[in-house]
Amino acid sequence: MKITVSHIIDDKEMKTLEGQYFNEDFFDTIITQDCDCFKDDGTILFKFRKNRISKELCQIAKNSYTKYSKTKHSNRGVSAGMLDKNKLPSYVGKFVECGTFRTGYISNTSGLKSKQKITNLAQSNIAGYFDKPDRNIIGTKEQCRETAFNIKYPELWEQSLPFLKRCDQLFQELMPLRHYRQYLRSDLSPNFKIPNTSFSTITLNYSWRTAAHQDAGDYKDGFGNLVILEDEKNPNTYQGCYLGFPQYGIAVDVREGDFLTMDVHEYHCNTEFKPTHDRVEGKFKNRDIINHWYLNRMSVVLYLRENMNICENDR
């Protein structure tokens, strides 16, 4: 199926809606089958294919990433949404120098003012390579680095490479020119690219509903790629959580084994989770249940970081 979409929200208004959530009923069109979606200027918004990644490769990815993907972080910016006490760490007391998406705070435990501003919590983690120094290492001058996942779990990283290569093959098949440009760009820093792919980095999100945002730091002439995995060890299943493009009124129902390549520089977000049963199985904190962080959806986003080509420590 091929379709063409136009803006239903102009750029100026969309900027005011950044960081907000859009529910399923906002979207006029939900894509559930193979689809090439064009913007009205003729460029691609996304291409979607059902059941293109084998169960075996999906299982390899789940075995590699599931535990790590559940770690919560408080540095995810606009995509984590407007500040919400139910999504902040329990030690956060009074807000200090508060913005829309980030805030400083007085600690409930120590009484001290925070040194860094934080966002809402998100079960969101990176693997592969990154083009910014580790903020936890004071004085480091290296422009690019291995992520903590690669350093701590090299066996799991190696184990996952066939899955990542399959995703790159699908990207090449669907977007050959974009892939070609991205592959050449990734080769400028061969020590900081995922072997035999056009990617440098993956983001792993576990049951995290993103607010409307544009991806920052991705290679501008490349594309982002999304795969969903469903953790069979977690019985808390779901419907919903579509990947939506609110400016165009269209969303995609991506499930395990499907592949979506998309223009991540357009605003995108997730619709609401819909648990398939009222019963919550397992032990979870109330905050996890309120925010649906207990459900079994894991997303893998694959991309090339924009500044990998200037990695001084790769020369």
Solvent accessible surface area in square Angstrom, and as a share of the most:
residue,aa,sasa,rsa
1,M,105,0.47
2,K,151,0.64
3,I,43,0.22
4,T,89,0.52
5,V,20,0.11
6,S,57,0.37
7,H,83,0.37
8,I,96,0.49
9,I,12,0.06
10,D,84,0.43
11,D,98,0.51
12,K,170,0.72
13,E,90,0.40
14,M,0,0.00
15,K,122,0.52
16,T,96,0.56
17,L,38,0.19
18,E,33,0.15
19,G,0,0.00
20,Q,61,0.27
21,Y,73,0.28
22,F,17,0.07
23,N,70,0.36
24,E,41,0.19
25,D,134,0.69
26,F,68,0.28
27,F,13,0.05
28,D,127,0.66
29,T,56,0.32
30,I,53,0.27
31,I,5,0.02
32,T,81,0.47
33,Q,103,0.46
34,D,61,0.31
35,C,1,0.00
36,D,14,0.07
37,C,0,0.00
38,F,55,0.23
39,K,23,0.10
40,D,96,0.50
41,D,104,0.54
42,G,52,0.50
43,T,61,0.36
44,I,24,0.12
45,L,0,0.00
46,F,0,0.00
47,K,34,0.14
48,F,0,0.00
49,R,41,0.15
50,K,61,0.26
51,N,114,0.58
52,R,72,0.26
53,I,9,0.05
54,S,50,0.32
55,K,171,0.73
56,E,121,0.54
57,L,34,0.17
58,C,1,0.01
59,Q,61,0.27
60,I,50,0.25
61,A,0,0.00
62,K,17,0.07
63,N,84,0.43
64,S,3,0.02
65,Y,0,0.00
66,T,22,0.13
67,K,177,0.75
68,Y,37,0.14
69,S,0,0.00
70,K,86,0.36
71,T,66,0.39
72,K,64,0.27
73,H,65,0.29
74,S,19,0.12
75,N,46,0.23
76,R,53,0.19
77,G,12,0.12
78,V,40,0.23
79,S,16,0.10
80,A,1,0.01
81,G,0,0.00
82,M,89,0.40
83,L,36,0.18
84,D,50,0.26
85,K,119,0.51
86,N,75,0.38
87,K,37,0.16
88,L,4,0.02
89,P,11,0.07
90,S,98,0.63
91,Y,89,0.34
92,V,7,0.04
93,G,15,0.14
94,K,153,0.65
95,F,62,0.26
96,V,32,0.19
97,E,111,0.50
98,C,71,0.42
99,G,40,0.39
100,T,76,0.44
101,F,38,0.16
102,R,97,0.35
103,T,0,0.00
104,G,4,0.03
105,Y,24,0.09
106,I,54,0.27
107,S,17,0.11
108,N,96,0.49
109,T,119,0.69
110,S,70,0.45
111,G,49,0.47
112,L,123,0.61
113,K,108,0.46
114,S,22,0.14
115,K,207,0.88
116,Q,92,0.41
117,K,88,0.37
118,I,14,0.07
119,T,0,0.00
120,N,1,0.00
121,L,16,0.08
122,A,0,0.00
123,Q,9,0.04
124,S,0,0.00
125,N,1,0.01
126,I,35,0.18
127,A,0,0.00
128,G,0,0.00
129,Y,26,0.10
130,F,30,0.12
131,D,1,0.01
132,K,114,0.48
133,P,59,0.37
134,D,35,0.18
135,R,129,0.47
136,N,126,0.64
137,I,101,0.51
138,I,171,0.87
139,G,66,0.64
140,T,46,0.27
141,K,187,0.79
142,E,91,0.41
143,Q,48,0.22
144,C,0,0.00
145,R,50,0.18
146,E,78,0.35
147,T,1,0.00
148,A,44,0.34
149,F,0,0.00
150,N,6,0.03
151,I,113,0.57
152,K,136,0.57
153,Y,79,0.30
154,P,62,0.39
155,E,128,0.57
156,L,56,0.28
157,W,13,0.04
158,E,106,0.48
159,Q,75,0.33
160,S,0,0.00
161,L,34,0.17
162,P,68,0.43
163,F,0,0.00
164,L,0,0.00
165,K,85,0.36
166,R,59,0.22
167,C,0,0.00
168,D,8,0.04
169,Q,79,0.35
170,L,0,0.00
171,F,0,0.00
172,Q,95,0.42
173,E,96,0.43
174,L,10,0.05
175,M,18,0.08
176,P,84,0.53
177,L,105,0.52
178,R,60,0.22
179,H,10,0.04
180,Y,131,0.50
181,R,103,0.38
182,Q,1,0.00
183,Y,72,0.28
184,L,92,0.46
185,R,55,0.20
186,S,2,0.02
187,D,68,0.35
188,L,110,0.55
189,S,2,0.02
190,P,84,0.53
191,N,98,0.50
192,F,19,0.08
193,K,15,0.06
194,I,1,0.00
195,P,64,0.40
196,N,96,0.49
197,T,1,0.00
198,S,0,0.00
199,F,0,0.00
200,S,0,0.00
201,T,0,0.00
202,I,0,0.00
203,T,22,0.13
204,L,0,0.00
205,N,13,0.07
206,Y,4,0.01
207,S,1,0.00
208,W,17,0.06
209,R,49,0.18
210,T,12,0.07
211,A,0,0.00
212,A,0,0.00
213,H,22,0.10
214,Q,82,0.36
215,D,30,0.15
216,A,88,0.68
217,G,32,0.31
218,D,10,0.05
219,Y,21,0.08
220,K,140,0.59
221,D,66,0.34
222,G,3,0.03
223,F,7,0.03
224,G,0,0.00
225,N,0,0.00
226,L,6,0.03
227,V,0,0.00
228,I,0,0.00
229,L,0,0.00
230,E,39,0.17
231,D,7,0.04
232,E,97,0.44
233,K,166,0.70
234,N,16,0.08
235,P,65,0.41
236,N,1,0.01
237,T,56,0.32
238,Y,2,0.01
239,Q,97,0.43
240,G,3,0.03
241,C,3,0.02
242,Y,31,0.12
243,L,10,0.05
244,G,0,0.00
245,F,0,0.00
246,P,0,0.00
247,Q,6,0.03
248,Y,17,0.07
249,G,3,0.03
250,I,1,0.00
251,A,0,0.00
252,V,0,0.00
253,D,25,0.13
254,V,6,0.03
255,R,49,0.18
256,E,50,0.22
257,G,5,0.05
258,D,1,0.01
259,F,0,0.00
260,L,0,0.00
261,T,0,0.00
262,M,4,0.02
263,D,17,0.09
264,V,1,0.01
265,H,55,0.25
266,E,29,0.13
267,Y,14,0.05
268,H,8,0.04
269,C,0,0.00
270,N,7,0.03
271,T,0,0.00
272,E,41,0.19
273,F,9,0.04
274,K,86,0.36
275,P,48,0.30
276,T,65,0.38
277,H,53,0.24
278,D,149,0.77
279,R,145,0.53
280,V,45,0.26
281,E,56,0.25
282,G,61,0.59
283,K,205,0.87
284,F,75,0.31
285,K,141,0.60
286,N,107,0.55
287,R,54,0.20
288,D,16,0.08
289,I,60,0.30
290,I,89,0.45
291,N,21,0.11
292,H,53,0.24
293,W,12,0.04
294,Y,10,0.04
295,L,1,0.01
296,N,8,0.04
297,R,7,0.03
298,M,1,0.00
299,S,4,0.02
300,V,0,0.00
301,V,20,0.11
302,L,0,0.00
303,Y,14,0.05
304,L,2,0.01
305,R,17,0.06
306,E,32,0.15
307,N,61,0.31
308,M,3,0.01
309,N,41,0.21
310,I,81,0.41
311,C,1,0.00
312,E,126,0.57
313,N,58,0.30
314,D,23,0.12
315,R,207,0.76
